[in-house]
Amino acid sequence: MANINPSENLLETRGDLVAILSTIKDPRREHGKKHKLEDVLTIALCTVLCGYSEFTEMEGFGKLRYQWLKGFLELPEGIPSHDTFRNVLSAIAPSELLGAFTLWTSYVHQKLAGEVVAIDGKALRGTKGDLSKMVTIVGAWATGAGISLGQMQVAGKSNEITALPKLLEVLDIEGCTVTTDAMGCQREVAKKCIEMGADYVLAVKGNQPSLQTQVVRAMDAIADDEAPHHVEANRGHGRGEVRRCWVIDGIADWLEGHERWAGLRSIAVIESERTLKGVTSINRRYYISSLSPNAKKTSATVRSHWGVENSLHWVLDVIFGEDAVRARTKNAAGNLSSLRRLALNLFKTEEKYSDWSIKRRRLAAGIDTDYMAALLGIK
């Protein structure tokens, strides 16, 4: 393995991923264990970097690149079998991989203050036996840096509610603004953001009926009166959009029970007026926030949240083929998803080939071993 003592400060070792992966607790019994955990995980990550996710492909990659891998891994019993990859990735606690993930992230992007951190859930469609068993990944995305900060695996969409505060608790989000869709509009989420030194902008919908009724009544009255607000307009390709944002404070005057929402300072509405082929539609979305009233900042914050769909989810589905991966055993789906998000981070933060598309960089990773070594942080 790499010449790094895991007890050293790993953030001073060029973020060597082999060393960071060695900090993960091995779930296997000592008896009969032939392969080092960091060897298994490093080969799995290299395979994902090249664009593959199947356990048989991990074994195949290891055999094809054995001499190169032997230069920095111990490989005491050669290349693990595909069953070993499956068993290990199924057994590792997702929290362990999350810990290694956040440790690496803290090295490459130590200053997050001022970032908008979008929290969103993504269903892994290939994992479903039936819809109730589909695995969902709740992830945090730093919209400015364009990197994933961490994620948690949950069984079913409804379990996002309990996962959100737990995820926030392990992330370094001090000074950031956390955004969520309506699923994350929960008092516990607001409380956790304030406890962690962060602000929040939470979408309000029918899962909070009393809050929604009051916010809609207040903000529609303001918007319909054309009170001062922020306006943005975008036109092109036969389509036009005008976005208007109104924000008010004086929460005590507008919301009954406002004191139950930690740090609540403002409420907002964003109106989108879209024109396509001569047909105009208007839609309003409502938010509560710990930010001081600032329509321009609130509008920009909300808009950046939805960038997670194109910057992360689309890339995972179209470039990494996430929805086609059918791994379902225990923790395998969530851990493979973590490796894909880590792979995307590695591509985003390595300068060589940075002007290439992610698809081309994956091709380069499979051909150029120097590039692969740089992605792993190996000298």
Buried (B, 14 or more C-beta within 10 A) or exposed (E): BBEBEBEEEBBEBBBBBBBBBBBBEBBBEEEEEEBBBBBBBBBBBBBBBBBBBBBEBBBBBBEEBBEEBEEBBEBEEEBBBBEBBBBBBBBBBBBBBBBBBBBBBBBBBEEBEEBBBBBBBBBBBBBBEEEEEBBBBBBBBBBBBBBBBBBBBBEEBEBBBEBBBBBBEBBBBEBBBBBBBBBBBBBBBBBBBBEBEBBBBBBBBEBBEEBBEBBBEBBBEBBEEEEEBBEBEEEEEEEBBBBBBBBBBEBEEBBEEBEEBBBBBBBBBBBEBBBEEEEEEEEBBBBBBBBEBBBEBBBBBBBBBBBBEEBBBEBBBEBBBBBEBBBBEBBBBBBBBBBBBBBBBBBBBBEEBEEEEBEEBBBBBBEBBEBBBBBBBBE
